[in-house]
Amino acid sequence: MELDILAVYENLDDYILEMEKENPDCEMLWERYAIQPYWEKISQWAPFDMSDRKPQPIKNISRLKQQIEVMKNIDIKEIKKRFMQVVNILPNYDDDPITIAIYPVDDDNLTVKEKQNGVWGVNVFGNILLNINPLVYNYLDWIPYVFAHEYHHTVWGNYWHVIHGGRTGKFIESILIDGQADVFAKSLSPFLNPEWISQISEEQEKELWNKYYSKLLNETNVDYNKYMFGDDEDGIPWCTGYFFGYRIIEYFKKRYPLTSVKELIEMSSEEIYAMSKYGL
């Protein structure tokens, strides 16, 4: 399988130059210089519009300059080697090339900076966006983790959208997609401890499960942002959906440790949950 890495951060000189002029139109300039040259390739496999996944404009230009200077030291060959190790552990169901676009992310984005170790990713129907703040300590350690998480989505999506013919849309499926991806990524980087799968106490876990999550599993019309990413007003911590997805897969793996990553991908979410005995 071919991995095509687009180091977008290397090609933002014109964006920075225009942004330093008087009264710049940040949205327009970002679209022209950071999105348009790459988006057609990034979204080439998508059967519907996925513009909501485009990287966001960076307004903090002084920090962007610092970020780019640091990112120029990224060894793309070494990164690609690490990525290929992930691919070799979990082969995809086809040999279509995968495009991985690496973007800087605004240093003012405190969620990425303080909770996501400077790296977050998104899947664009098989291709991958990696958004990086290199001013965060040990961000390089997290790049392979986030790639592994997003690559697992690529393999899962290939099976359930292309080979198997579609997903159910149930909430249990949504949380277990990310639960499987995090268990896979953490198995390759066991020394890393993502906050989004470890931030909830045992007491909170029981309370949130009984109050909300146990009642939503088979629903298809769920407020995804609220129950995946959290809601302060209702006392739902950040990324609670990710936490429960990870916990359910953890329970499953304890009961069935010999189940391979590929075998787990090919099981329905309802079956995985039932066999995990989580919450019983």
Backbone as CSV, one residue per row, in Angstrom:
resi,resn,N_x,N_y,N_z,CA_x,CA_y,CA_z,C_x,C_y,C_z
1,MET,0.830,-1.199,0.000,0.000,0.000,0.000,0.868,1.254,0.000
2,GLU,0.446,2.239,-0.784,1.192,3.491,-0.872,0.618,4.519,0.094
3,LEU,1.497,5.178,0.840,1.110,6.288,1.695,1.707,7.560,1.116
4,ASP,0.857,8.505,0.804,1.293,9.776,0.226,1.142,10.864,1.284
5,ILE,2.256,11.353,1.802,2.223,12.360,2.865,2.364,13.762,2.269
6,LEU,1.380,14.605,2.552,1.409,15.995,2.120,1.801,16.870,3.304
7,ALA,2.989,17.433,3.261,3.458,18.310,4.336,2.988,19.731,4.034
8,VAL,1.725,19.994,4.283,1.121,21.279,3.930,1.825,22.439,4.626
9,TYR,2.315,22.194,5.826,2.974,23.253,6.599,4.197,23.826,5.883
10,GLU,4.738,23.112,4.927,5.914,23.593,4.195,5.544,24.619,3.125
11,ASN,4.245,24.763,2.854,3.813,25.571,1.709,2.858,26.690,2.114
12,LEU,3.108,27.311,3.260,2.224,28.360,3.746,2.861,29.751,3.728
13,ASP,3.954,29.901,2.999,4.639,31.200,2.954,3.732,32.295,2.398
14,ASP,3.001,32.000,1.318,2.131,33.011,0.717,0.975,33.372,1.651
15,TYR,0.480,32.386,2.361,-0.585,32.652,3.331,-0.086,33.618,4.408
16,ILE,1.089,33.353,4.927,1.659,34.213,5.968,1.910,35.618,5.428
17,LEU,2.450,35.712,4.212,2.732,37.012,3.595,1.454,37.841,3.454
18,GLU,0.379,37.207,2.982,-0.884,37.913,2.799,-1.525,38.272,4.133
19,MET,-1.372,37.398,5.114,-1.963,37.659,6.427,-1.284,38.825,7.145
20,GLU,-0.059,39.136,6.769,0.671,40.225,7.415,0.364,41.586,6.800
21,LYS,-0.458,41.579,5.763,-0.895,42.843,5.174,-2.059,43.414,5.976
22,GLU,-2.435,44.631,5.675,-3.497,45.296,6.428,-4.866,44.692,6.121
23,ASN,-5.654,44.438,7.155,-7.030,43.936,7.045,-7.149,42.672,6.182
24,PRO,-6.427,41.636,6.494,-6.505,40.415,5.680,-7.809,39.658,5.930
25,ASP,-8.266,38.963,4.907,-9.432,38.086,5.024,-8.920,36.681,5.321
26,CYS,-8.876,36.352,6.592,-8.255,35.106,7.030,-8.915,33.880,6.393
27,GLU,-10.238,33.833,6.419,-10.964,32.669,5.889,-10.661,32.461,4.411
28,MET,-10.713,33.533,3.644,-10.485,33.453,2.207,-9.049,33.039,1.899
29,LEU,-8.095,33.627,2.606,-6.693,33.318,2.356,-6.352,31.879,2.729
30,TRP,-6.897,31.420,3.850,-6.651,30.034,4.263,-7.211,29.055,3.225
31,GLU,-8.403,29.354,2.743,-9.014,28.496,1.725,-8.153,28.471,0.465
32,ARG,-7.647,29.638,0.069,-6.867,29.732,-1.172,-5.528,29.001,-1.068
33,TYR,-4.827,29.202,0.049,-3.457,28.698,0.128,-3.303,27.367,0.871
34,ALA,-4.209,27.095,1.818,-4.036,25.897,2.639,-5.014,24.777,2.298
35,ILE,-6.132,25.116,1.667,-7.157,24.107,1.402,-7.261,23.744,-0.081
36,GLN,-7.494,24.728,-0.922,-7.771,24.452,-2.336,-6.709,23.606,-3.041
37,PRO,-5.416,23.842,-2.797,-4.419,23.032,-3.515,-4.426,21.553,-3.144
38,TYR,-5.085,21.196,-2.044,-4.975,19.834,-1.522,-6.310,19.121,-1.344
39,TRP,-7.404,19.874,-1.231,-8.658,19.260,-0.780,-9.210,18.225,-1.759
40,GLU,-9.055,18.462,-3.032,-9.577,17.496,-4.007,-8.943,16.121,-3.808
41,LYS,-7.652,16.119,-3.554,-6.966,14.841,-3.327,-7.334,14.247,-1.975
42,ILE,-7.407,15.095,-0.948,-7.729,14.607,0.390,-9.118,13.971,0.422
43,SER,-10.064,14.573,-0.281,-11.459,14.103,-0.239,-11.834,13.240,-1.443
44,GLN,-10.857,12.700,-2.138,-11.113,12.020,-3.407,-12.025,10.796,-3.292
45,TRP,-12.031,10.128,-2.130,-12.842,8.914,-1.994,-14.220,9.202,-1.418
46,ALA,-14.440,10.415,-0.954,-15.679,10.722,-0.233,-16.876,10.762,-1.187
47,PRO,-17.949,10.016,-0.867,-19.140,10.012,-1.723,-20.091,11.169,-1.425
48,PHE,-19.752,11.980,-0.419,-20.568,13.138,-0.073,-19.637,14.229,0.453
49,ASP,-20.183,15.425,0.597,-19.377,16.573,1.011,-18.874,16.401,2.444
50,MET,-17.575,16.556,2.635,-16.984,16.452,3.963,-16.205,17.721,4.305
51,SER,-16.711,18.842,3.812,-16.032,20.120,4.022,-15.926,20.499,5.487
52,ASP,-16.827,19.952,6.318,-16.782,20.273,7.742,-15.521,19.748,8.413
53,ARG,-14.775,18.903,7.708,-13.544,18.344,8.276,-12.283,19.098,7.840
54,LYS,-12.466,20.138,7.074,-11.304,20.916,6.638,-10.580,21.519,7.842
55,PRO,-9.257,21.555,7.813,-8.509,22.240,8.874,-8.920,23.706,8.966
56,GLN,-8.943,24.220,10.189,-9.405,25.587,10.428,-8.287,26.616,10.217
57,PRO,-8.665,27.832,9.799,-7.663,28.879,9.570,-6.868,29.202,10.840
58,ILE,-5.622,29.549,10.644,-4.760,29.945,11.755,-4.582,31.459,11.713
59,LYS,-4.968,32.107,12.793,-4.904,33.562,12.852,-3.664,34.065,13.589
60,ASN,-3.112,33.231,14.440,-1.947,33.631,15.225,-0.685,33.430,14.373
61,ILE,-0.369,34.432,13.571,0.695,34.291,12.580,2.076,34.221,13.211
62,SER,2.308,34.956,14.274,3.628,34.908,14.910,3.903,33.487,15.434
63,ARG,2.899,32.871,16.023,3.061,31.492,16.494,3.142,30.518,15.325
64,LEU,2.393,30.791,14.266,2.464,29.919,13.084,3.878,29.863,12.532
65,LYS,4.551,31.001,12.498,5.940,31.024,12.033,6.816,30.133,12.916
66,GLN,6.621,30.237,14.221,7.379,29.382,15.142,7.074,27.902,14.894
67,GLN,5.803,27.615,14.696,5.398,26.233,14.473,6.052,25.653,13.229
68,ILE,6.037,26.430,12.161,6.596,25.944,10.899,8.092,25.688,11.043
69,GLU,8.788,26.560,11.759,10.221,26.348,11.965,10.484,25.025,12.679
70,VAL,9.657,24.722,13.674,9.809,23.449,14.385,9.442,22.279,13.484
71,MET,8.350,22.416,12.741,7.861,21.312,11.908,8.799,20.988,10.745
72,LYS,9.607,21.955,10.357,10.585,21.689,9.300,11.592,20.618,9.716
73,ASN,11.703,20.394,11.028,12.627,19.368,11.535,11.995,17.984,11.602
74,ILE,10.716,17.897,11.280,10.068,16.580,11.261,10.690,15.723,10.162
75,ASP,11.098,14.538,10.517,11.690,13.614,9.546,10.555,12.835,8.883
76,ILE,10.155,13.288,7.698,9.010,12.673,7.006,9.286,11.206,6.679
77,LYS,10.512,10.889,6.335,10.842,9.488,6.022,10.657,8.599,7.245
78,GLU,11.065,9.100,8.413,10.907,8.329,9.643,9.432,8.200,10.017
79,ILE,8.688,9.317,9.850,7.249,9.284,10.132,6.570,8.266,9.224
80,LYS,6.910,8.283,7.956,6.305,7.343,7.004,6.649,5.902,7.367
81,LYS,7.865,5.691,7.826,8.277,4.356,8.267,7.418,3.889,9.439
82,ARG,7.173,4.776,10.396,6.329,4.443,11.542,4.903,4.149,11.095
83,PHE,4.421,4.943,10.149,3.070,4.727,9.638,2.961,3.368,8.937
84,MET,3.971,3.018,8.177,3.939,1.742,7.453,3.966,0.567,8.419
85,GLN,4.615,0.732,9.553,4.590,-0.323,10.566,3.165,-0.567,11.046
86,VAL,2.407,0.510,11.203,0.998,0.391,11.599,0.213,-0.334,10.511
87,VAL,0.411,0.071,9.269,-0.300,-0.526,8.137,0.017,-2.017,8.016
88,ASN,1.266,-2.385,8.262,1.659,-3.794,8.147,1.035,-4.646,9.252
89,ILE,0.778,-4.020,10.400,0.129,-4.747,11.500,-1.356,-4.949,11.209
90,LEU,-1.972,-3.963,10.552,-3.399,-4.035,10.228,-3.593,-3.723,8.743
91,PRO,-3.411,-4.711,7.874,-3.590,-4.460,6.437,-5.032,-4.058,6.123
92,ASN,-5.179,-3.151,5.177,-6.510,-2.740,4.733,-7.113,-3.819,3.827
93,TYR,-8.362,-3.646,3.458,-9.036,-4.628,2.617,-8.775,-4.396,1.138
94,ASP,-8.094,-3.307,0.800,-7.688,-3.054,-0.578,-6.345,-2.339,-0.560
95,ASP,-5.789,-2.105,-1.738,-4.479,-1.470,-1.833,-4.556,-0.033,-2.333
96,ASP,-5.726,0.583,-2.220,-5.828,1.981,-2.645,-4.865,2.845,-1.837
97,PRO,-4.193,3.778,-2.489,-3.268,4.657,-1.760,-4.013,5.515,-0.735
98,ILE,-3.326,5.859,0.338,-3.897,6.707,1.377,-3.111,8.018,1.422
99,THR,-3.834,9.115,1.355,-3.225,10.432,1.476,-3.289,10.882,2.924
100,ILE,-2.154,11.325,3.453,-2.080,11.831,4.822,-1.583,13.270,4.741
101,ALA,-2.465,14.217,5.032,-2.092,15.635,4.977,-1.776,16.131,6.386
102,ILE,-0.615,16.740,6.539,-0.180,17.238,7.843,-0.279,18.758,7.859
103,TYR,-1.107,19.259,8.759,-1.360,20.690,8.902,-0.912,21.162,10.286
104,PRO,-0.517,22.425,10.403,-0.378,23.017,11.745,-1.761,23.352,12.278
105,VAL,-1.899,23.378,13.586,-3.160,23.770,14.215,-2.898,24.988,15.093
106,ASP,-3.849,25.887,15.147,-3.664,27.160,15.839,-3.218,26.946,17.291
107,ASP,-2.180,27.640,17.699,-1.679,27.537,19.074,-2.706,28.030,20.083
108,ASP,-3.686,28.813,19.624,-4.748,29.298,20.502,-5.822,28.242,20.746
109,ASN,-5.748,27.126,20.059,-6.693,26.026,20.286,-6.252,25.282,21.545
110,LEU,-6.853,25.644,22.666,-6.395,25.113,23.949,-6.775,23.659,24.160
111,THR,-7.845,23.189,23.518,-8.221,21.783,23.665,-7.127,20.884,23.095
112,VAL,-6.672,21.207,21.900,-5.592,20.431,21.285,-4.302,20.593,22.079
113,LYS,-4.053,21.803,22.534,-2.805,22.109,23.219,-2.719,21.459,24.589
114,GLU,-3.823,21.496,25.336,-3.784,21.066,26.731,-4.336,19.666,26.971
115,LYS,-5.194,19.174,26.071,-5.829,17.879,26.307,-5.482,16.810,25.274
116,GLN,-4.998,17.237,24.109,-4.743,16.278,23.044,-3.272,16.216,22.648
117,ASN,-2.411,16.696,23.525,-0.968,16.541,23.343,-0.447,17.159,22.051
118,GLY,-1.192,18.148,21.543,-0.745,18.865,20.353,-1.061,18.193,19.042
119,VAL,-1.759,17.061,19.069,-2.022,16.325,17.826,-3.464,15.821,17.821
120,TRP,-4.199,16.124,16.761,-5.508,15.496,16.596,-5.726,15.179,15.122
121,GLY,-6.506,14.156,14.884,-6.698,13.701,13.514,-8.154,13.584,13.150
122,VAL,-8.393,13.486,11.857,-9.742,13.271,11.347,-9.637,12.453,10.064
123,ASN,-10.628,11.588,9.857,-10.651,10.731,8.681,-11.569,11.344,7.628
124,VAL,-11.086,11.396,6.403,-11.881,11.927,5.297,-12.151,10.780,4.333
125,PHE,-13.018,9.893,4.752,-13.410,8.712,3.994,-12.195,7.954,3.438
126,GLY,-11.321,7.602,4.333,-10.161,6.780,3.957,-8.853,7.518,4.000
127,ASN,-8.855,8.785,3.618,-7.658,9.599,3.752,-7.648,10.249,5.132
128,ILE,-6.503,10.806,5.516,-6.320,11.226,6.909,-5.736,12.636,6.986
129,LEU,-6.302,13.439,7.886,-5.750,14.751,8.221,-5.121,14.672,9.604
130,LEU,-3.881,15.089,9.716,-3.216,15.198,11.006,-2.961,16.677,11.271
131,ASN,-3.537,17.178,12.354,-3.404,18.584,12.731,-2.473,18.663,13.941
132,ILE,-1.386,19.413,13.810,-0.300,19.333,14.785,0.098,20.702,15.311
133,ASN,0.260,20.775,16.626,0.875,21.942,17.258,2.237,21.492,17.799
134,PRO,3.309,21.806,17.084,4.636,21.325,17.476,5.233,22.066,18.663
135,LEU,4.500,23.060,19.200,4.982,23.779,20.371,4.626,23.054,21.662
136,VAL,3.919,21.930,21.528,3.540,21.126,22.681,4.615,20.069,22.938
137,TYR,4.963,19.922,24.209,6.005,18.964,24.598,5.648,17.558,24.132
138,ASN,6.591,16.832,23.631,6.547,15.450,23.150,5.431,15.176,22.133
139,TYR,5.093,16.196,21.340,4.071,16.011,20.306,4.445,14.904,19.318
140,LEU,5.748,14.735,19.079,6.184,13.724,18.109,5.764,12.316,18.527
141,ASP,5.724,12.052,19.829,5.315,10.733,20.311,3.864,10.419,19.951
142,TRP,3.059,11.479,19.816,1.625,11.290,19.602,1.235,11.182,18.141
143,ILE,2.122,11.535,17.236,1.785,11.455,15.811,1.484,10.020,15.390
144,PRO,2.327,9.023,15.714,1.982,7.641,15.340,0.706,7.138,16.003
145,TYR,0.465,7.566,17.261,-0.760,7.147,17.950,-1.986,7.644,17.191
146,VAL,-1.996,8.942,16.884,-3.162,9.519,16.211,-3.310,8.934,14.814
147,PHE,-2.195,8.703,14.131,-2.287,8.053,12.817,-2.907,6.671,12.946
148,ALA,-2.462,5.886,13.925,-2.999,4.533,14.112,-4.496,4.582,14.375
149,HIS,-4.936,5.528,15.197,-6.361,5.693,15.482,-7.135,5.981,14.198
150,GLU,-6.665,6.951,13.421,-7.369,7.328,12.199,-7.255,6.243,11.123
151,TYR,-6.126,5.578,11.059,-5.979,4.495,10.076,-6.934,3.346,10.397
152,HIS,-7.135,3.064,11.681,-8.114,2.040,12.063,-9.490,2.429,11.529
153,HIS,-9.839,3.722,11.601,-11.106,4.183,11.031,-11.163,3.881,9.530
154,THR,-10.037,4.057,8.853,-9.993,3.775,7.416,-10.313,2.312,7.139
155,VAL,-9.693,1.419,7.905,-9.914,-0.019,7.696,-11.344,-0.395,8.080
156,TRP,-11.807,0.117,9.228,-13.180,-0.146,9.669,-14.179,0.358,8.627
157,GLY,-13.964,1.578,8.151,-14.871,2.165,7.169,-14.882,1.404,5.857
158,ASN,-13.726,0.923,5.455,-13.650,0.144,4.219,-14.510,-1.112,4.333
159,TYR,-14.421,-1.766,5.489,-15.198,-2.997,5.673,-16.697,-2.704,5.755
160,TRP,-17.083,-1.747,6.589,-18.502,-1.542,6.867,-19.214,-0.680,5.827
161,HIS,-18.500,0.176,5.122,-19.137,0.995,4.085,-19.041,0.354,2.705
162,VAL,-17.906,-0.266,2.414,-17.668,-0.772,1.056,-17.970,-2.263,0.946
163,ILE,-17.362,-3.061,1.793,-17.495,-4.515,1.679,-18.820,-5.005,2.258
164,HIS,-19.136,-4.538,3.455,-20.320,-5.048,4.146,-21.598,-4.319,3.746
165,GLY,-21.465,-3.096,3.264,-22.644,-2.429,2.726,-23.329,-1.418,3.619
166,GLY,-22.645,-0.896,4.601,-23.241,0.192,5.380,-23.276,-0.065,6.867
167,ARG,-23.390,1.014,7.642,-23.422,0.940,9.088,-24.846,1.126,9.592
168,THR,-25.072,0.800,10.870,-26.423,0.841,11.429,-26.839,2.233,11.858
169,GLY,-25.869,3.063,12.230,-26.188,4.395,12.719,-26.532,4.437,14.191
170,LYS,-26.477,3.292,14.871,-26.777,3.265,16.301,-25.636,3.903,17.092
171,PHE,-25.980,4.445,18.249,-24.971,5.123,19.064,-23.905,4.152,19.563
172,ILE,-24.287,2.906,19.851,-23.302,1.926,20.289,-22.233,1.739,19.212
173,GLU,-22.635,1.824,17.970,-21.676,1.713,16.870,-20.725,2.905,16.870
174,SER,-21.279,4.092,17.082,-20.457,5.306,17.072,-19.373,5.266,18.139
175,ILE,-19.744,4.863,19.359,-18.737,4.884,20.419,-17.731,3.745,20.256
176,LEU,-18.176,2.615,19.701,-17.240,1.488,19.561,-16.298,1.653,18.380
177,ILE,-16.674,2.452,17.396,-15.731,2.780,16.324,-14.481,3.410,16.937
178,ASP,-14.699,4.397,17.812,-13.555,5.066,18.431,-12.934,4.225,19.530
179,GLY,-13.744,3.426,20.225,-13.184,2.528,21.233,-12.199,1.548,20.630
180,GLN,-12.571,0.946,19.509,-11.662,0.016,18.830,-10.407,0.732,18.353
181,ALA,-10.585,1.935,17.797,-9.437,2.679,17.272,-8.450,3.026,18.374
182,ASP,-8.965,3.406,19.554,-8.066,3.755,20.654,-7.384,2.527,21.246
183,VAL,-8.097,1.421,21.360,-7.470,0.192,21.863,-6.351,-0.246,20.914
184,PHE,-6.606,-0.145,19.614,-5.573,-0.493,18.631,-4.368,0.441,18.741
185,ALA,-4.622,1.750,18.761,-3.523,2.712,18.819,-2.716,2.563,20.104
186,LYS,-3.399,2.344,21.223,-2.701,2.215,22.500,-1.899,0.919,22.563
187,SER,-2.350,-0.117,21.880,-1.581,-1.368,21.868,-0.228,-1.183,21.194
188,LEU,-0.139,-0.189,20.307,1.115,0.091,19.606,1.956,1.136,20.332
189,SER,1.329,1.901,21.217,2.031,2.922,22.004,1.601,2.808,23.459
190,PRO,1.915,1.685,24.122,1.400,1.443,25.482,1.903,2.427,26.521
191,PHE,2.965,3.161,26.216,3.523,4.124,27.166,2.759,5.441,27.165
192,LEU,1.839,5.626,26.230,1.048,6.844,26.170,-0.293,6.640,26.873
193,ASN,-0.784,7.699,27.511,-2.030,7.606,28.260,-2.951,8.760,27.865
194,PRO,-3.748,8.574,26.817,-4.623,9.656,26.343,-5.621,10.098,27.406
195,GLU,-5.767,11.387,27.572,-6.681,11.906,28.586,-8.127,11.544,28.275
196,TRP,-8.461,11.469,26.979,-9.861,11.249,26.609,-10.373,9.836,26.930
197,ILE,-9.485,8.924,27.286,-9.952,7.593,27.663,-9.603,7.256,29.113
198,SER,-9.161,8.262,29.876,-8.727,7.966,31.243,-9.127,9.025,32.258
199,GLN,-9.975,9.972,31.855,-10.226,11.140,32.700,-11.408,10.993,33.639
200,ILE,-12.119,9.868,33.589,-13.355,9.724,34.355,-13.147,8.741,35.510
201,SER,-13.573,9.123,36.711,-13.429,8.266,37.889,-14.428,7.118,37.836
202,GLU,-14.212,6.105,38.679,-15.138,4.974,38.742,-16.543,5.430,39.127
203,GLU,-16.608,6.349,40.073,-17.908,6.850,40.513,-18.631,7.571,39.378
204,GLN,-17.897,8.438,38.656,-18.471,9.140,37.516,-18.909,8.157,36.438
205,GLU,-18.084,7.153,36.219,-18.373,6.168,35.180,-19.740,5.520,35.416
206,LYS,-19.983,5.061,36.636,-21.251,4.405,36.960,-22.420,5.378,36.825
207,GLU,-22.216,6.586,37.320,-23.289,7.579,37.282,-23.655,7.946,35.850
208,LEU,-22.651,8.233,35.027,-22.901,8.630,33.643,-23.496,7.489,32.828
209,TRP,-23.021,6.286,33.080,-23.531,5.126,32.351,-25.007,4.911,32.664
210,ASN,-25.339,4.932,33.921,-26.725,4.674,34.318,-27.673,5.814,33.929
211,LYS,-27.180,7.043,34.011,-28.035,8.195,33.746,-28.246,8.438,32.260
212,TYR,-27.192,8.233,31.466,-27.270,8.582,30.052,-26.979,7.410,29.101
213,TYR,-25.763,6.922,29.170,-25.233,6.114,28.073,-25.909,4.757,27.907
214,SER,-26.277,4.110,28.983,-26.930,2.805,28.870,-28.283,2.911,28.166
215,LYS,-28.872,4.106,28.169,-30.190,4.312,27.573,-30.120,4.733,26.100
216,LEU,-28.912,5.024,25.623,-28.772,5.581,24.277,-28.220,4.595,23.250
217,LEU,-27.798,3.429,23.698,-27.000,2.549,22.860,-27.654,2.179,21.537
218,ASN,-28.953,1.918,21.539,-29.627,1.484,20.316,-30.346,2.617,19.591
219,GLU,-30.131,3.837,20.077,-30.750,4.994,19.432,-29.954,5.410,18.191
220,THR,-30.661,5.928,17.211,-30.002,6.402,15.982,-30.092,7.921,15.835
221,ASN,-30.857,8.558,16.689,-31.002,10.016,16.627,-30.500,10.622,17.934
222,VAL,-29.180,10.583,18.109,-28.537,11.027,19.344,-27.771,12.316,19.071
223,ASP,-27.755,13.209,20.041,-26.943,14.423,19.935,-25.475,14.006,20.030
224,TYR,-24.874,13.755,18.857,-23.527,13.180,18.794,-22.502,14.052,19.499
225,ASN,-22.523,15.350,19.222,-21.530,16.239,19.828,-21.613,16.223,21.351
226,LYS,-22.838,16.209,21.867,-23.033,16.235,23.312,-22.510,14.972,23.962
227,TYR,-22.902,13.817,23.430,-22.593,12.559,24.113,-21.242,11.952,23.721
228,MET,-20.663,12.405,22.626,-19.296,11.983,22.310,-18.279,12.921,22.938
229,PHE,-18.499,14.222,22.810,-17.482,15.197,23.193,-17.745,15.877,24.538
230,GLY,-18.944,15.663,25.112,-19.222,16.197,26.433,-20.107,17.424,26.434
231,ASP,-20.647,17.735,27.602,-21.529,18.883,27.770,-21.429,19.343,29.226
232,ASP,-20.800,20.483,29.442,-20.577,20.979,30.801,-21.882,21.234,31.546
233,GLU,-22.877,21.738,30.843,-24.140,22.079,31.497,-24.825,20.854,32.094
234,ASP,-24.720,19.717,31.422,-25.337,18.484,31.920,-24.354,17.604,32.691
235,GLY,-23.171,18.134,32.954,-22.195,17.391,33.750,-21.579,16.212,33.037
236,ILE,-21.506,16.295,31.708,-20.889,15.220,30.921,-19.472,15.657,30.562
237,PRO,-18.457,15.020,31.121,-17.075,15.455,30.888,-16.669,15.349,29.418
238,TRP,-15.609,16.049,29.118,-15.029,16.052,27.771,-14.756,14.620,27.289
239,CYS,-15.210,14.322,26.092,-14.940,13.056,25.392,-15.450,11.819,26.149
240,THR,-16.568,11.951,26.829,-17.112,10.806,27.557,-17.468,9.654,26.620
241,GLY,-17.943,9.955,25.421,-18.263,8.898,24.468,-17.053,8.067,24.119
242,TYR,-15.908,8.716,23.964,-14.660,8.002,23.679,-14.293,7.107,24.861
243,PHE,-14.485,7.639,26.057,-14.168,6.877,27.266,-14.973,5.584,27.316
244,PHE,-16.280,5.669,27.098,-17.107,4.467,27.192,-16.821,3.490,26.053
245,GLY,-16.535,4.005,24.879,-16.164,3.112,23.786,-14.927,2.307,24.125
246,TYR,-13.948,2.985,24.697,-12.706,2.323,25.082,-12.947,1.298,26.188
247,ARG,-13.768,1.664,27.163,-14.033,0.758,28.290,-14.733,-0.514,27.830
248,ILE,-15.674,-0.388,26.933,-16.385,-1.569,26.443,-15.435,-2.498,25.704
249,ILE,-14.578,-1.935,24.870,-13.608,-2.776,24.149,-12.613,-3.392,25.126
250,GLU,-12.228,-2.661,26.146,-11.362,-3.216,27.191,-12.006,-4.443,27.838
251,TYR,-13.261,-4.316,28.191,-13.983,-5.442,28.803,-14.036,-6.626,27.845
252,PHE,-14.295,-6.346,26.574,-14.345,-7.422,25.581,-12.998,-8.133,25.483
253,LYS,-11.911,-7.356,25.418,-10.579,-7.937,25.243,-10.161,-8.775,26.444
254,LYS,-10.631,-8.394,27.636,-10.324,-9.193,28.825,-10.991,-10.561,28.746
255,ARG,-12.185,-10.602,28.174,-12.923,-11.860,28.065,-12.478,-12.683,26.861
256,TYR,-12.059,-11.990,25.792,-11.677,-12.687,24.553,-10.342,-12.130,24.053
257,PRO,-9.264,-12.401,24.785,-7.973,-11.789,24.464,-7.368,-12.238,23.138
258,LEU,-7.806,-13.349,22.609,-7.225,-13.860,21.362,-7.910,-13.314,20.111
259,THR,-8.952,-12.522,20.299,-9.634,-11.933,19.145,-8.717,-10.906,18.482
260,SER,-8.477,-11.073,17.192,-7.578,-10.164,16.483,-8.263,-8.840,16.188
261,VAL,-7.466,-7.845,15.843,-8.014,-6.533,15.493,-8.952,-6.659,14.299
262,LYS,-8.560,-7.449,13.314,-9.378,-7.621,12.108,-10.680,-8.348,12.440
263,GLU,-10.607,-9.362,13.278,-11.817,-10.085,13.675,-12.786,-9.172,14.414
264,LEU,-12.253,-8.299,15.236,-13.094,-7.373,15.987,-13.774,-6.386,15.044
265,ILE,-13.037,-5.907,14.060,-13.606,-4.995,13.074,-14.807,-5.631,12.378
266,GLU,-14.730,-6.912,12.110,-15.768,-7.593,11.341,-16.963,-8.042,12.185
267,MET,-16.906,-7.788,13.479,-18.040,-8.093,14.354,-18.963,-6.881,14.455
268,SER,-20.254,-7.122,14.608,-21.181,-6.006,14.784,-20.985,-5.385,16.162
269,SER,-21.302,-4.122,16.269,-21.160,-3.429,17.543,-22.065,-4.024,18.611
270,GLU,-23.268,-4.429,18.214,-24.188,-5.047,19.164,-23.602,-6.334,19.736
271,GLU,-22.962,-7.113,18.874,-22.355,-8.377,19.320,-21.184,-8.112,20.262
272,ILE,-20.351,-7.149,19.914,-19.206,-6.811,20.761,-19.685,-6.377,22.140
273,TYR,-20.667,-5.502,22.176,-21.172,-5.009,23.448,-21.765,-6.147,24.286
274,ALA,-22.570,-6.990,23.668,-23.202,-8.096,24.407,-22.151,-9.033,24.972
275,MET,-21.129,-9.330,24.207,-20.093,-10.267,24.630,-19.160,-9.636,25.681
276,SER,-19.079,-8.299,25.696,-18.193,-7.631,26.659,-18.714,-7.738,28.086
277,LYS,-20.034,-7.856,28.224,-20.696,-7.885,29.544,-20.495,-6.573,30.309
278,TYR,-20.150,-5.498,29.595,-19.940,-4.224,30.263,-21.263,-3.719,30.848
279,GLY,-21.208,-3.169,32.042,-22.361,-2.578,32.684,-23.264,-3.558,33.388
280,LEU,-22.918,-4.843,33.364,-23.762,-5.854,34.007,-23.305,-6.117,35.437
